[in-house]
Amino acid sequence: MKQLQTEVAVVAGGTAGLAAAIAAAENGARVTVFEKASTTGGTGNMGMGLFAVESRLQRLKQISLTGEEAFKLFMDYTHWRVDARLVKAFIDKSGSTIEWLESMGVEFIEPAAYFQGANFTWHIVKGPTGSFAPQSSAVMMKVMTDRARKLGVNILLQTPAKKILKKEGRVAGVIAEDKSGEEIQADARAVIIATGGFSDNPDMIKKYTGYEWGKDLFSFRIPGLVGDGIRMAWEAGAAEEGINMDMVCGLPEPYGGPGGAAIELATFRQPNLMVNLLGERFMNEEVVANTTFFGHAVARQKNRCAFNIVDEVTKKIYEEKGWDYLTIVFPNTKSGDIEATIKKAQEQGYQNLFIANSLEELASKTGINADNLRKTVDEYNQACETGRDNLFFKKAKYLRSVKQPKFYAAKYVPSGYGTLGGIKINHKTEVMTRNHDVIPGLYAAGTDANTVYDGSYIFILPGNTMGFAVNSGRIAGENAAEYVKSAGK
């Protein structure tokens, strides 16, 4: 077995792990990162930006949201079922974290809101071309990796940690394994766990959330995120807390759709008629903009699925004049050729987009109850004519009738940005036991310890998954470095 000496061992080099490693090194600690993959960044390579409040960029744009207001929104949204001190620590840190990242060379586009009515807290990272781009935060991951190495952080790739070592109740290091299979004993006074959750572990998802991956749940399944850090923390005595899915709603297809058809598929993220397999409406379709609420609503339906339906008239409006809803993800003012996109997807074997010449044919293709669908459409069209939705009170401007063939539909299912929680921490990111005792020297950050949502991503404060990862990682790194100093006295 190889031997290695360090002061702070960081388990995984994703968003939270890199932030933790940098913060610890900046505060004088010798740091080693144990990363399972062949590159750093983890899920952060797929993101776009992070939450912050009272940042320099927000002040420049005269965005007036305060930390106090954000905290109150956060706690009201979660019904105070989360650790208020942890939420407060995260929010308080967030503004300065933007400047911290900028000092490393990270560049941001101006703060954005995900949808109308949300707050401008989402600090989008400039992509490789210097503008907005999907997965633009991969640029930030590279900058952070370079910063960590410049500080002397030892980043060991393809070297996963396997076990946390303890001595007399305190953390003493980790056992890792290099790419040749040889074990490494790394002695350390502090360990920070940041392995990104368990979105690539269907068994764990089924056990802790009740969803069956690939059947009634689809997610951003990042290879290797199998709950390693959570398991190690539990084995070391950590309490289990807050396990959930970072719930959204989407088509049962990897991000972007077949052939990169994301723009056209945004047609089915508009506030149009939504029905379940029973052929019944079950929500005010304006809610589709908040994909977390949308996901929760769909998860309650038969077979955990629902269908968004438009007719030929609405399709042409979107193609020629533009959509009702625009977002930072789908910023185009109007759609491309929707029918061609669906046909292309179907040719590739995709089975969740539909075209029909009648409602009866649509019901047959989708499995929706035909009699109820006809009744629901008649009632909905009546609401469109009167401008009054007496069932769910949708605004009149979004009441678009479903009369003119062809009819187009998309099947939606619950999805997840990833898993949430598993490790109980306090506001210092110290890992705690079931008795609420701190495990000396053990910290956790990012998704492994993200217990601040109560099961609902807070879309009115967008960017907070990556925001929590960076800020909790930074907090963990600072506190771990301070612990190492005090433990050495």
Beta strands, then each sheet from edge to edge (+ up, - down):
strand 1: 2-5
strand 2: 8-11
strand 3: 31-34
strand 4: 49-51
strand 5: 122-124
strand 6: 154-156
strand 7: 161-167
strand 8: 170-177
strand 9: 183-187
strand 10: 190-193
strand 11: 218-219
strand 12: 240-250
strand 13: 274-275
strand 14: 306-311
strand 15: 353-356
strand 16: 407-423
strand 17: 430-432
strand 18: 438-444
sheet 1: 1+ 9+ 8- 7+
sheet 2: 6+ 3+ 2+ 10+ 18+ 17-
sheet 3: 4+ 5-
sheet 4: 11+ 16+ 12-
sheet 5: 11+ 16+ 14- 13+
sheet 6: 11+ 16+ 15-
end
